[in-house]
Every structure is written in structure tokens, then in C-alpha cells.
Amino acid sequence: MLKRSILTALVIAAPVITPVFAQAQDRTAETVVATVNGQPITLGQMIVMKQSVQDPNMAGLPDQALWDMLLDQLIRQTAVSETGSETAGVRAQLELQRRNTLAAAAVTEIAEAEPADDEIQAAYDKLFADAEPSTEYSAAHILVDTEEKAKELKAELDEGADFGTLAEENSTGPSGPNKGDLGWFSADQMVAEFGDAVKAMEKGQISDPVQTQFGWHLIKLNDSRVQEAPALDEVREQLVQMVRRDKVEARIEQLATEAEIEKTEGVDPALINETDLLEAE
């Protein structure tokens, strides 16, 4: 009798759960996986929820564990959402989110199309057909505040001092701790006085003091090289992305141009600061 009474009590206390079974052939994004106070949670919402997961630890969970976690979140979200007030601000956010989602889907559809070979070739020609070979330079420098200090250091270098050591000890520029190394660059990437000095130097040469807006430089030219235009295959992926981006921008411009647009005149721009308007029911 005691066991029967306990069992009866447990059955009476347990909540009534009505399972929803979906036929395999009927499983679509609209398939209802749960309801909360009559509001459906769909398989499509679960899939989108999974796509939004950023935590790699969550993404690596077994399907059942991840399903249970996401469904619980959606159930709680749905239950809480019923208590929220639909103010003017909420309606504005919902509409902006709706438009943003639709616009993102449209852009994705445009961008997903694989560019044709002639489009890629045209993009390559646009960038490189008329490109002249360019010279790049590898150099180091010592930057100091005065010409006098630059001349002192130049004298030490002429006597055999190590350029990198003097750069570490004296250069005020950010490259000083790296022995003054500037890596590879083209002359037009530098201020005019510096670029002109480098172009006139020979490999291994150390310049006399060169003045720029940053101070006084001693420059050592390590090497130079001629850069030819890259082969199409070397930059194919960048070209594909460029073609896709151009298509998206062109389509956006076309749609905006063709749209029937009417701007309301006389609205005070200062109203954009009236956040209390969002509180209206």
C-alpha cells in the first residue's frame, strides 16, 4: 500500500507533457518542435540559433546536448518575451532587424554566384594591364632630433661602427629596437625627402644626414628589387572577391536608383535625439 501511495502521488504531481511527433517526410523549417503558451518554436529557429553559436565549446557538443541547450534557451526567451511591452522603440527595432535580415540574404545570394573567367580576367586587366614594374627597397635608418647628432653618428659609422647597434642605442623612431630595419617599401610610401634619398643610393651605402619632417635620418640601403605584376593565378582569389564585391555594390546602387523614393520635407533633424518618443505604446 505504501509503495502504491508514493507512486500515485508522483504521478499526480508530475506535469502533463504532450509530446509532438513529426513525420520524417514532413520535417521542414516550419516543423514545430515545441510550443510555449501556444507560441511555436520551429526547427528553422533551432537551426538559425545553432548558426549563431560563437562558443567553440558549445559548437562541439553532441547533437542531443546542443539541441537540449538551444531549445531550453528558446523556451525561456519565448516565455520572457510575452512579458515585454511592444513600444514604438521595440517595433522600430523589429522592423530594422527584419529589413537587415532580408537585405543580408539578398546580398549573400548575389555574392554566392561564381564569377566567370572573363569577369576575373577583366578585373585583372583593370588592376594590372597598365602596371609598370616598380622598385622596392630594403633599408634601415637611424632617426635623431638634430643634424649635429646625425653627423656625429655618421662619423662613427665611417669609422666602422655597427649600424644596427647605433640604431638601437640612438634612434628615436619606432624601428630603433629592431636595429632600424624598415623592411621592404616603395619610395612613394615614404616622405619625399626620404624616398628621393633611397632612390639615389647604392646597395650597402649609408647616406649623409637627410632631413624630413620627423627629424634627421641616416639611411642604410640593404637591397632593392624590381616587382613585376603578379600572375593572374597568384591573385585569383583576391580577384574573385573583388568581382563579387563590385557586383553587390552595383546591384545595391541599381536597386536604390530604381526605387520609388519620397522624402518627407519639414521634419526637424533634431528629433533624432528625442529618445523618449520610443517609449510610446
One Martini backbone bead per residue (centre of mass of N, CA, C, O) as a GRO file, in nm:
protein
  281
    1MET     BB    1   0.056   0.062  -0.020
    2LEU     BB    2   0.292   0.260   0.001
    3LYS     BB    3   0.397   0.239  -0.289
    4ARG     BB    4   0.128   0.322  -0.425
    5SER     BB    5   0.111   0.610  -0.298
    6ILE     BB    6   0.375   0.726  -0.412
    7LEU     BB    7   0.314   0.681  -0.710
    8THR     BB    8   0.054   0.847  -0.718
    9ALA     BB    9   0.184   1.117  -0.631
   10LEU     BB   10   0.384   1.145  -0.867
   11VAL     BB   11   0.175   1.146  -1.094
   12ILE     BB   12   0.014   1.394  -0.996
   13ALA     BB   13   0.272   1.599  -0.982
   14ALA     BB   14   0.321   1.567  -1.265
   15PRO     BB   15   0.357   1.702  -1.558
   16VAL     BB   16   0.197   1.766  -1.855
   17ILE     BB   17   0.324   1.609  -2.152
   18THR     BB   18   0.303   1.685  -2.497
   19PRO     BB   19   0.408   1.526  -2.753
   20VAL     BB   20   0.583   1.598  -3.063
   21PHE     BB   21   0.533   1.446  -3.377
   22ALA     BB   22   0.738   1.406  -3.668
   23GLN     BB   23   0.739   1.344  -3.978
   24ALA     BB   24   0.993   1.291  -4.184
   25GLN     BB   25   0.851   1.418  -4.448
   26ASP     BB   26   0.768   1.699  -4.267
   27ARG     BB   27   1.055   1.820  -4.235
   28THR     BB   28   1.085   2.156  -4.171
   29ALA     BB   29   1.132   2.480  -4.081
   30GLU     BB   30   0.814   2.465  -3.968
   31THR     BB   31   0.864   2.267  -3.764
   32VAL     BB   32   0.738   2.179  -3.458
   33VAL     BB   33   0.916   2.144  -3.130
   34ALA     BB   34   0.750   2.369  -2.971
   35THR     BB   35   0.550   2.520  -2.706
   36VAL     BB   36   0.457   2.857  -2.572
   37ASN     BB   37   0.165   2.946  -2.507
   38GLY     BB   38   0.121   2.868  -2.830
   39GLN     BB   39   0.410   2.924  -2.919
   40PRO     BB   40   0.619   2.853  -3.171
   41ILE     BB   41   0.889   2.625  -3.219
   42THR     BB   42   1.124   2.585  -3.470
   43LEU     BB   43   1.352   2.433  -3.663
   44GLY     BB   44   1.458   2.691  -3.793
   45GLN     BB   45   1.527   2.834  -3.523
   46MET     BB   46   1.735   2.624  -3.433
   47ILE     BB   47   1.931   2.653  -3.670
   48VAL     BB   48   1.987   2.955  -3.635
   49MET     BB   49   2.090   2.932  -3.346
   50LYS     BB   50   2.334   2.755  -3.417
   51GLN     BB   51   2.469   2.962  -3.615
   52SER     BB   52   2.515   3.175  -3.363
   53VAL     BB   53   2.732   3.013  -3.244
   54GLN     BB   54   3.058   3.099  -3.093
   55ASP     BB   55   3.116   2.869  -2.907
   56PRO     BB   56   3.321   2.598  -2.951
   57ASN     BB   57   3.214   2.421  -2.717
   58MET     BB   58   2.920   2.412  -2.816
   59ALA     BB   59   2.968   2.318  -3.113
   60GLY     BB   60   3.102   2.032  -2.992
   61LEU     BB   61   2.850   1.913  -2.920
   62PRO     BB   62   2.625   1.705  -2.909
   63ASP     BB   63   2.325   1.715  -3.051
   64GLN     BB   64   2.149   1.669  -2.797
   65ALA     BB   65   2.280   1.880  -2.611
   66LEU     BB   66   2.239   2.122  -2.800
   67TRP     BB   67   1.938   2.099  -2.832
   68ASP     BB   68   1.860   2.133  -2.533
   69MET     BB   69   1.994   2.411  -2.493
   70LEU     BB   70   1.849   2.572  -2.720
   71LEU     BB   71   1.558   2.508  -2.639
   72ASP     BB   72   1.573   2.634  -2.362
   73GLN     BB   73   1.634   2.918  -2.457
   74LEU     BB   74   1.377   2.954  -2.633
   75ILE     BB   75   1.173   2.909  -2.411
   76ARG     BB   76   1.262   3.143  -2.230
   77GLN     BB   77   1.240   3.366  -2.439
   78THR     BB   78   0.937   3.328  -2.499
   79ALA     BB   79   0.831   3.369  -2.212
   80VAL     BB   80   0.954   3.655  -2.172
   81SER     BB   81   0.834   3.804  -2.426
   82GLU     BB   82   0.536   3.824  -2.311
   83THR     BB   83   0.629   4.065  -2.098
   84GLY     BB   84   0.674   4.255  -2.315
   85SER     BB   85   0.675   4.573  -2.455
   86GLU     BB   86   0.528   4.721  -2.747
   87THR     BB   87   0.698   4.962  -2.855
   88ALA     BB   88   0.819   5.182  -3.073
   89GLY     BB   89   1.112   5.079  -3.039
   90VAL     BB   90   1.056   4.779  -3.087
   91ARG     BB   91   0.928   4.807  -3.368
   92ALA     BB   92   1.177   4.934  -3.497
   93GLN     BB   93   1.375   4.701  -3.445
   94LEU     BB   94   1.218   4.478  -3.591
   95GLU     BB   95   1.222   4.615  -3.870
   96LEU     BB   96   1.528   4.642  -3.900
   97GLN     BB   97   1.588   4.339  -3.872
   98ARG     BB   98   1.421   4.246  -4.112
   99ARG     BB   99   1.571   4.411  -4.329
  100ASN     BB  100   1.856   4.308  -4.268
  101THR     BB  101   1.800   4.010  -4.328
  102LEU     BB  102   1.705   4.047  -4.621
  103ALA     BB  103   1.954   4.196  -4.726
  104ALA     BB  104   2.160   3.974  -4.657
  105ALA     BB  105   2.032   3.759  -4.839
  106ALA     BB  106   2.063   3.915  -5.105
  107VAL     BB  107   2.371   3.951  -5.096
  108THR     BB  108   2.444   3.651  -5.079
  109GLU     BB  109   2.321   3.571  -5.352
  110ILE     BB  110   2.506   3.749  -5.523
  111ALA     BB  111   2.791   3.650  -5.404
  112GLU     BB  112   2.768   3.333  -5.475
  113ALA     BB  113   2.836   3.382  -5.750
  114GLU     BB  114   3.042   3.265  -5.986
  115PRO     BB  115   3.280   3.390  -6.154
  116ALA     BB  116   3.382   3.444  -6.453
  117ASP     BB  117   3.664   3.440  -6.637
  118ASP     BB  118   3.615   3.719  -6.779
  119GLU     BB  119   3.580   3.877  -6.511
  120ILE     BB  120   3.859   3.817  -6.396
  121GLN     BB  121   4.023   3.931  -6.629
  122ALA     BB  122   3.910   4.219  -6.612
  123ALA     BB  123   4.014   4.273  -6.325
  124TYR     BB  124   4.311   4.231  -6.387
  125ASP     BB  125   4.340   4.448  -6.608
  126LYS     BB  126   4.255   4.688  -6.431
  127LEU     BB  127   4.510   4.653  -6.235
  128PHE     BB  128   4.768   4.538  -6.452
  129ALA     BB  129   4.796   4.616  -6.756
  130ASP     BB  130   4.947   4.917  -6.682
  131ALA     BB  131   5.165   4.808  -6.507
  132GLU     BB  132   5.458   4.895  -6.374
  133PRO     BB  133   5.747   4.836  -6.277
  134SER     BB  134   5.868   4.814  -5.940
  135THR     BB  135   6.058   4.953  -5.679
  136GLU     BB  136   6.216   4.803  -5.402
  137TYR     BB  137   6.315   4.857  -5.054
  138SER     BB  138   6.586   4.782  -4.826
  139ALA     BB  139   6.597   4.939  -4.500
  140ALA     BB  140   6.772   5.156  -4.273
  141HIS     BB  141   6.750   5.368  -3.969
  142ILE     BB  142   6.847   5.682  -3.816
  143LEU     BB  143   6.677   5.879  -3.568
  144VAL     BB  144   6.713   6.230  -3.507
  145ASP     BB  145   6.690   6.569  -3.397
  146THR     BB  146   6.984   6.642  -3.509
  147GLU     BB  147   7.245   6.715  -3.716
  148GLU     BB  148   7.476   6.680  -3.520
  149LYS     BB  149   7.411   6.390  -3.435
  150ALA     BB  150   7.420   6.268  -3.718
  151LYS     BB  151   7.720   6.337  -3.774
  152GLU     BB  152   7.840   6.174  -3.543
  153LEU     BB  153   7.731   5.896  -3.639
  154LYS     BB  154   7.860   5.902  -3.920
  155ALA     BB  155   8.149   5.896  -3.820
  156GLU     BB  156   8.128   5.620  -3.681
  157LEU     BB  157   8.052   5.464  -3.937
  158ASP     BB  158   8.312   5.540  -4.101
  159GLU     BB  159   8.484   5.380  -3.862
  160GLY     BB  160   8.288   5.094  -3.820
  161ALA     BB  161   8.028   5.103  -3.704
  162ASP     BB  162   7.734   4.964  -3.609
  163PHE     BB  163   7.426   5.026  -3.724
  164GLY     BB  164   7.232   4.866  -3.536
  165THR     BB  165   7.352   4.962  -3.268
  166LEU     BB  166   7.303   5.267  -3.309
  167ALA     BB  167   7.000   5.244  -3.343
  168GLU     BB  168   6.934   5.125  -3.063
  169GLU     BB  169   7.080   5.370  -2.901
  170ASN     BB  170   6.951   5.643  -3.085
  171SER     BB  171   6.683   5.596  -3.203
  172THR     BB  172   6.349   5.753  -3.211
  173GLY     BB  173   6.225   5.539  -3.362
  174PRO     BB  174   6.038   5.240  -3.382
  175SER     BB  175   6.293   5.081  -3.525
  176GLY     BB  176   6.528   5.077  -3.323
  177PRO     BB  177   6.493   4.790  -3.174
  178ASN     BB  178   6.535   4.679  -3.496
  179LYS     BB  179   6.795   4.825  -3.610
  180GLY     BB  180   6.613   5.016  -3.819
  181ASP     BB  181   6.423   4.838  -3.965
  182LEU     BB  182   6.188   4.872  -4.264
  183GLY     BB  183   6.198   4.691  -4.483
  184TRP     BB  184   5.978   4.684  -4.742
  185PHE     BB  185   5.962   4.949  -4.998
  186SER     BB  186   5.846   5.226  -5.149
  187ALA     BB  187   5.921   5.546  -5.214
  188ASP     BB  188   5.608   5.652  -5.196
  189GLN     BB  189   5.582   5.561  -4.881
  190MET     BB  190   5.755   5.799  -4.836
  191VAL     BB  191   5.887   6.066  -4.783
  192ALA     BB  192   6.036   6.247  -5.018
  193GLU     BB  193   6.326   6.274  -4.900
  194PHE     BB  194   6.363   5.973  -4.841
  195GLY     BB  195   6.295   5.852  -5.119
  196ASP     BB  196   6.511   6.006  -5.284
  197ALA     BB  197   6.757   5.898  -5.133
  198VAL     BB  198   6.716   5.595  -5.191
  199LYS     BB  199   6.720   5.610  -5.508
  200ALA     BB  200   7.038   5.723  -5.499
  201MET     BB  201   7.132   5.455  -5.392
  202GLU     BB  202   7.344   5.194  -5.292
  203LYS     BB  203   7.427   4.903  -5.204
  204GLY     BB  204   7.541   4.957  -4.861
  205GLN     BB  205   7.480   5.242  -4.829
  206ILE     BB  206   7.541   5.551  -4.646
  207SER     BB  207   7.406   5.830  -4.562
  208ASP     BB  208   7.363   6.132  -4.521
  209PRO     BB  209   7.197   6.358  -4.375
  210VAL     BB  210   6.831   6.354  -4.356
  211GLN     BB  211   6.566   6.574  -4.391
  212THR     BB  212   6.259   6.578  -4.212
  213GLN     BB  213   5.969   6.612  -4.029
  214PHE     BB  214   6.106   6.398  -3.807
  215GLY     BB  215   6.414   6.466  -3.889
  216TRP     BB  216   6.721   6.287  -3.876
  217HIS     BB  217   6.880   6.078  -4.124
  218LEU     BB  218   7.019   5.750  -4.146
  219ILE     BB  219   7.084   5.553  -4.439
  220LYS     BB  220   7.048   5.200  -4.520
  221LEU     BB  221   7.105   5.006  -4.805
  222ASN     BB  222   7.044   4.668  -4.856
  223ASP     BB  223   6.819   4.661  -5.098
  224SER     BB  224   6.680   4.569  -5.426
  225ARG     BB  225   6.367   4.545  -5.630
  226VAL     BB  226   6.171   4.412  -5.891
  227GLN     BB  227   5.820   4.452  -5.947
  228GLU     BB  228   5.595   4.258  -6.084
  229ALA     BB  229   5.324   4.154  -6.203
  230PRO     BB  230   5.109   3.934  -6.118
  231ALA     BB  231   4.975   3.653  -6.162
  232LEU     BB  232   4.660   3.557  -6.185
  233ASP     BB  233   4.676   3.302  -5.994
  234GLU     BB  234   4.794   3.462  -5.746
  235VAL     BB  235   4.508   3.663  -5.748
  236ARG     BB  236   4.233   3.518  -5.783
  237GLU     BB  237   4.087   3.542  -5.509
  238GLN     BB  238   4.085   3.852  -5.500
  239LEU     BB  239   3.926   3.883  -5.765
  240VAL     BB  240   3.672   3.738  -5.681
  241GLN     BB  241   3.604   3.932  -5.450
  242MET     BB  242   3.591   4.187  -5.626
  243VAL     BB  243   3.361   4.099  -5.813
  244ARG     BB  244   3.153   4.052  -5.594
  245ARG     BB  245   3.158   4.335  -5.473
  246ASP     BB  246   3.079   4.486  -5.733
  247LYS     BB  247   2.805   4.347  -5.771
  248VAL     BB  248   2.677   4.438  -5.510
  249GLU     BB  249   2.711   4.744  -5.549
  250ALA     BB  250   2.558   4.759  -5.819
  251ARG     BB  251   2.286   4.646  -5.714
  252ILE     BB  252   2.236   4.853  -5.496
  253GLU     BB  253   2.238   5.097  -5.684
  254GLN     BB  254   2.008   5.005  -5.866
  255LEU     BB  255   1.784   4.978  -5.650
  256ALA     BB  256   1.805   5.271  -5.544
  257THR     BB  257   1.746   5.407  -5.820
  258GLU     BB  258   1.464   5.248  -5.883
  259ALA     BB  259   1.338   5.352  -5.647
  260GLU     BB  260   1.061   5.482  -5.479
  261ILE     BB  261   1.125   5.807  -5.351
  262GLU     BB  262   1.009   5.973  -5.041
  263LYS     BB  263   1.071   6.274  -4.881
  264THR     BB  264   1.010   6.429  -4.592
  265GLU     BB  265   0.928   6.742  -4.530
  266GLY     BB  266   1.005   6.930  -4.229
  267VAL     BB  267   1.189   6.756  -4.058
  268ASP     BB  268   1.348   6.770  -3.765
  269PRO     BB  269   1.667   6.660  -3.699
  270ALA     BB  270   1.652   6.684  -3.377
  271LEU     BB  271   1.456   6.430  -3.334
  272ILE     BB  272   1.684   6.209  -3.310
  273ASN     BB  273   1.708   6.280  -2.981
  274GLU     BB  274   1.407   6.167  -2.913
  275THR     BB  275   1.387   5.892  -2.713
  276ASP     BB  276   1.094   5.913  -2.583
  277LEU     BB  277   0.936   5.816  -2.840
  278LEU     BB  278   0.997   5.499  -2.786
  279GLU     BB  279   0.783   5.467  -2.535
  280ALA     BB  280   0.553   5.431  -2.698
  281GLU     BB  281   0.266   5.220  -2.755
   0.00000   0.00000   0.00000
